[in-house]
């Protein structure tokens, strides 16, 4: 997937005020609207223009896109980094009448899960709901936690340029929370009008990337390094897990990739998930003379060919 330069699509500079963006959009819409355009690729170009305008005309999405775009060039292979928009608040879907499904995979990878107003339009005087992502450690899901987070919301200044404001919130992370679950903070969205209540803030939970763990629902897979002799002969080893150290028996004859299931040791819940210890056999280096001698002895005396199944 390629990184899209929305400023290039609309033909405006990165510091362009909202009025200039609107003017550029209207000009391109008159040129490429399928009902009036004679351009051969009018429908495709109009979709690109709509998508760019949906982002750059929305202060919150534009601020997040600008931050992400600082590390990418147009046309580069792109994959949204995990939690790239954590801490950004989004209100509404910013599609200006279009459906998110009309837009590209690039747009969906950035804003596909921010949702719309989620019911705010049913209460016209009620404040709009905001949406953001929060990165937490896996241990927070096991024990619960209180975290202070900084949220960034964008708005237009008097000259029509996008500026970002920060605010701090104390958030209670409930024990047993799953990735993708939303934490609702009542009254932390946009203020209501005419005395109506404010909207809510919904924080979508994401786990901070950790090479040791892979989470599937409430089940957790943990990679555990073991020595060759522990795998071959069996051993009792101590393993640190998100819920504390455990003593585990490695069965003799274990191979790399074998899973040891610890029932109920996954993310707490009703029922709790399971913890799967995935064995990773780690070879000692052969840098010392003694280690080299041992490897040479094994090479001579063990009738072992790991590629035997590939032959014939």
C-alpha positions as CSV (number, residue, x, y, z in Angstrom):
1,X,0.0,0.0,0.0
2,X,1.3,3.4,-1.0
3,X,1.4,6.5,1.2
4,X,-1.0,9.1,-0.1
5,X,-0.1,12.8,-0.2
6,X,-3.5,14.5,0.3
7,X,-2.0,17.9,-0.1
8,X,-0.7,17.0,-3.5
9,X,-4.1,15.6,-4.5
10,X,-5.7,18.9,-3.7
11,X,-2.8,21.0,-5.0
12,X,-2.3,23.0,-1.8
13,X,0.6,23.5,0.5
14,X,0.9,21.8,3.9
15,X,0.3,25.1,5.7
16,X,-2.8,26.0,3.7
17,X,-5.7,27.4,5.7
18,X,-9.1,25.8,5.6
19,X,-10.5,28.4,3.2
20,X,-7.8,27.6,0.7
21,X,-8.5,23.9,1.0
22,X,-12.2,24.4,0.5
23,X,-11.5,26.5,-2.6
24,X,-9.2,23.9,-4.1
25,X,-11.8,21.2,-3.4
26,X,-14.6,23.1,-5.1
27,X,-12.4,23.7,-8.1
28,X,-11.5,20.1,-8.5
29,X,-15.0,18.9,-7.8
30,X,-16.3,21.0,-10.7
31,X,-13.6,19.5,-12.9
32,X,-14.0,15.8,-12.0
33,X,-17.6,15.4,-10.9
34,X,-18.8,12.4,-13.0
35,X,-22.1,14.1,-13.8
36,X,-20.4,16.9,-15.7
37,X,-16.7,15.9,-16.3
38,X,-15.5,14.6,-19.6
39,X,-12.2,13.5,-18.1
40,X,-11.7,9.7,-18.8
41,X,-10.7,9.0,-15.1
42,X,-13.2,11.5,-13.6
43,X,-14.8,9.0,-11.2
44,X,-11.5,7.8,-9.8
45,X,-10.1,11.3,-9.5
46,X,-13.3,12.5,-7.8
47,X,-12.9,9.7,-5.2
48,X,-9.3,10.8,-4.5
49,X,-10.3,14.4,-4.1
50,X,-13.2,13.5,-1.8
51,X,-10.9,11.4,0.3
52,X,-8.2,14.1,0.6
53,X,-10.8,16.7,1.5
54,X,-12.4,14.5,4.1
55,X,-9.0,14.4,5.9
56,X,-7.7,17.9,5.4
57,X,-10.9,19.7,6.1
58,X,-11.3,18.0,9.5
59,X,-8.9,19.6,12.0
60,X,-8.6,16.4,14.1
61,X,-7.8,14.1,11.2
62,X,-5.5,16.6,9.6
63,X,-3.4,17.1,12.7
64,X,-3.0,13.3,13.1
65,X,-2.2,12.9,9.4
66,X,0.4,15.6,9.5
67,X,2.1,13.9,12.4
68,X,2.1,10.6,10.6
69,X,3.1,12.1,7.3
70,X,6.3,13.7,8.7
71,X,8.0,10.3,8.3
72,X,6.7,9.2,4.9
73,X,7.1,10.3,1.3
74,X,4.4,10.1,-1.4
75,X,4.4,6.7,-3.1
76,X,6.5,4.9,-0.4
77,X,5.3,1.5,0.8
78,X,3.2,2.2,3.8
79,X,1.8,0.4,6.8
80,X,0.3,2.3,9.7
81,X,2.6,1.8,12.8
82,X,0.8,0.2,15.8
83,X,-0.9,2.8,17.9
84,X,0.2,5.6,15.5
85,X,-2.8,7.7,16.5
86,X,-2.9,6.9,20.2
87,X,-3.8,10.0,22.1
88,X,-5.5,11.8,19.2
89,X,-9.2,12.5,19.6
90,X,-11.6,12.2,16.7
91,X,-15.2,13.4,16.5
92,X,-17.4,12.2,13.7
93,X,-16.2,10.3,10.7
94,X,-15.1,13.4,8.7
95,X,-16.5,12.0,5.4
96,X,-18.8,14.9,4.6
97,X,-21.6,12.8,3.3
98,X,-19.5,10.0,1.8
99,X,-19.2,6.6,3.2
100,X,-15.8,5.4,4.6
101,X,-16.2,2.4,2.3
102,X,-15.9,4.8,-0.7
103,X,-12.3,5.6,0.3
104,X,-9.0,3.7,-0.2
105,X,-7.4,1.1,2.0
106,X,-4.9,3.8,3.0
107,X,-7.7,5.9,4.5
108,X,-9.3,2.8,6.2
109,X,-5.9,1.9,7.7
110,X,-5.8,5.4,9.3
111,X,-9.3,6.2,10.2
112,X,-11.4,3.0,9.5
113,X,-12.0,2.4,13.2
114,X,-12.7,5.9,14.4
115,X,-16.4,5.5,13.6
116,X,-19.0,8.2,13.3
117,X,-20.8,10.0,16.0
118,X,-22.2,6.7,17.4
119,X,-25.6,8.0,18.2
120,X,-24.8,11.7,18.7
121,X,-26.9,12.7,15.8
122,X,-30.0,11.3,17.5
123,X,-29.6,14.1,20.1
124,X,-29.1,17.3,18.2
125,X,-28.3,19.4,21.2
126,X,-26.1,16.8,22.8
127,X,-22.3,17.2,22.4
128,X,-20.6,15.0,19.9
129,X,-18.7,11.9,21.0
130,X,-14.9,11.8,20.6
131,X,-12.8,8.7,19.9
132,X,-9.1,8.0,20.6
133,X,-6.8,5.1,21.1
134,X,-4.9,4.3,24.3
135,X,-1.8,2.1,24.4
136,X,-1.5,0.0,27.6
137,X,0.9,-2.7,28.7
138,X,-0.4,-6.3,28.8
139,X,0.2,-6.3,32.5
140,X,-2.5,-3.6,32.9
141,X,-5.1,-6.0,31.5
142,X,-4.1,-8.6,34.1
143,X,-4.2,-6.3,37.2
144,X,-6.0,-3.1,36.1
145,X,-4.3,0.3,36.4
146,X,-4.7,4.0,36.6
147,X,-3.0,5.9,33.9
148,X,-2.6,9.6,33.1
149,X,-2.8,10.2,29.4
150,X,-2.3,13.2,27.3
151,X,-4.9,13.7,24.5
152,X,-4.4,15.9,21.5
153,X,-7.4,17.6,19.9
154,X,-7.1,19.9,16.9
155,X,-9.0,23.1,16.1
156,X,-8.8,26.0,13.8
157,X,-7.3,29.2,14.9
158,X,-8.5,32.7,13.9
159,X,-6.6,32.5,10.6
160,X,-8.1,29.1,9.7
161,X,-4.9,27.1,10.4
162,X,-5.0,23.9,12.3
163,X,-3.5,24.0,15.8
164,X,-3.3,21.2,18.4
165,X,-4.2,21.4,22.0
166,X,-3.3,18.9,24.7
167,X,-5.2,17.9,27.9
168,X,-4.5,15.4,30.6
169,X,-6.9,12.8,31.8
170,X,-6.7,10.1,34.5
171,X,-8.0,6.9,33.1
172,X,-9.0,3.7,35.1
173,X,-7.9,0.6,33.1
174,X,-10.3,-2.2,34.2
175,X,-8.8,-5.6,35.0
176,X,-9.6,-8.0,32.2
177,X,-9.8,-5.4,29.4
178,X,-9.3,-6.8,25.9
179,X,-7.6,-5.3,22.9
180,X,-10.2,-3.5,20.8
181,X,-12.5,-2.9,23.8
182,X,-13.6,0.7,24.4
183,X,-13.3,2.5,27.7
184,X,-16.1,5.1,28.0
185,X,-15.4,8.4,29.8
186,X,-18.7,10.1,30.2
187,X,-18.9,13.8,29.5
188,X,-15.4,14.1,28.1
189,X,-16.5,14.7,24.5
190,X,-17.7,17.9,22.9
191,X,-19.8,20.2,25.1
192,X,-23.5,20.2,24.6
193,X,-25.6,23.2,23.3
194,X,-28.4,24.9,25.1
195,X,-27.7,23.1,28.4
196,X,-27.7,19.6,26.9
197,X,-25.1,17.1,28.2
198,X,-21.6,16.8,26.8
199,X,-20.7,13.9,24.6
200,X,-18.5,11.0,25.7
201,X,-14.9,10.0,25.0
202,X,-14.4,6.5,23.9
203,X,-10.8,5.1,24.2
204,X,-10.1,2.1,22.1
205,X,-7.6,-0.2,23.9
206,X,-4.5,-1.3,22.1
207,X,-1.6,-3.3,23.7
208,X,1.8,-1.8,23.5
209,X,3.9,-4.0,21.1
210,X,6.0,-6.6,22.9
211,X,8.0,-9.2,21.0
212,X,7.4,-11.7,23.8
213,X,3.7,-11.8,23.6
214,X,0.9,-12.3,21.0
215,X,-2.6,-11.8,22.1
216,X,-5.7,-13.5,20.7
217,X,-8.8,-12.4,22.5
218,X,-8.1,-13.4,26.1
219,X,-5.5,-16.0,25.2
220,X,-1.9,-15.0,25.3
221,X,1.0,-16.7,23.5
222,X,4.4,-16.1,25.1
223,X,7.7,-17.1,23.5
224,X,10.0,-18.9,25.9
225,X,13.7,-19.6,25.0
226,X,15.0,-23.0,26.1
227,X,18.4,-24.7,25.7
228,X,18.8,-27.7,23.3
229,X,19.4,-30.0,26.3
230,X,16.3,-28.7,28.1
231,X,14.2,-29.5,25.0
232,X,15.8,-32.9,24.3
233,X,16.1,-34.2,27.9
234,X,13.2,-32.4,29.6
235,X,13.6,-29.9,32.3
236,X,11.8,-27.8,35.0
237,X,12.3,-24.1,34.2
238,X,11.1,-20.9,35.8
239,X,9.2,-18.6,33.3
240,X,8.2,-14.9,33.9
241,X,4.6,-14.4,32.8
242,X,2.3,-11.4,32.9
243,X,0.8,-12.7,36.1
244,X,4.1,-13.6,37.8
245,X,6.8,-16.3,37.6
246,X,5.7,-19.9,37.2
247,X,7.5,-23.2,37.3
248,X,7.0,-25.2,34.1
249,X,8.0,-28.7,33.1
250,X,9.4,-29.0,29.6
251,X,8.7,-32.5,28.3
252,X,11.6,-34.5,26.9
253,X,11.8,-34.5,23.2
254,X,10.2,-31.1,22.7
255,X,10.8,-29.3,19.4
256,X,10.8,-25.6,18.7
257,X,7.3,-24.3,18.3
258,X,5.8,-26.7,20.8
259,X,3.1,-25.1,22.9
260,X,2.6,-25.7,26.6
261,X,-0.9,-24.6,27.8
262,X,-1.4,-23.0,31.2
263,X,-5.1,-23.0,31.6
264,X,-6.6,-19.8,33.1
265,X,-3.3,-17.9,32.9
266,X,-4.4,-15.6,30.1
267,X,-6.2,-12.3,30.5
268,X,-8.7,-12.4,33.4
269,X,-12.4,-12.7,32.6
270,X,-15.4,-15.0,32.9
271,X,-14.0,-17.3,31.8
272,X,-10.3,-16.2,31.8
273,X,-8.1,-16.9,28.8
274,X,-5.2,-19.4,28.6
275,X,-1.5,-18.8,28.4
276,X,0.4,-20.7,25.8
277,X,4.2,-21.0,26.2
278,X,5.7,-21.4,22.8
279,X,9.2,-23.0,23.0
280,X,12.0,-21.4,21.1
281,X,15.1,-23.6,21.1
282,X,18.2,-21.3,21.3
283,X,21.6,-22.7,20.3
284,X,24.7,-21.7,22.3
285,X,27.4,-19.9,20.3
286,X,30.5,-21.8,19.2
287,X,32.9,-19.0,20.0
288,X,34.9,-20.9,22.7
289,X,37.2,-23.8,22.0
290,X,35.2,-26.1,24.3
291,X,31.9,-25.2,22.6
292,X,33.4,-26.0,19.2
293,X,34.7,-29.3,20.4
294,X,31.3,-30.3,21.7
295,X,29.6,-29.3,18.4
296,X,32.3,-31.2,16.4
297,X,31.7,-34.3,18.6
298,X,28.0,-34.1,18.0
299,X,28.5,-33.7,14.3
300,X,30.7,-36.9,14.2
301,X,28.7,-39.1,16.5
302,X,25.1,-38.1,16.1
303,X,23.3,-39.5,13.1
304,X,21.2,-36.4,12.7
305,X,20.0,-34.8,9.5
306,X,17.4,-32.0,10.0
307,X,16.7,-32.0,6.2
308,X,16.0,-35.7,5.9
309,X,12.3,-35.1,5.2
310,X,13.1,-32.7,2.4
311,X,15.1,-35.4,0.5
312,X,13.6,-37.7,-2.1
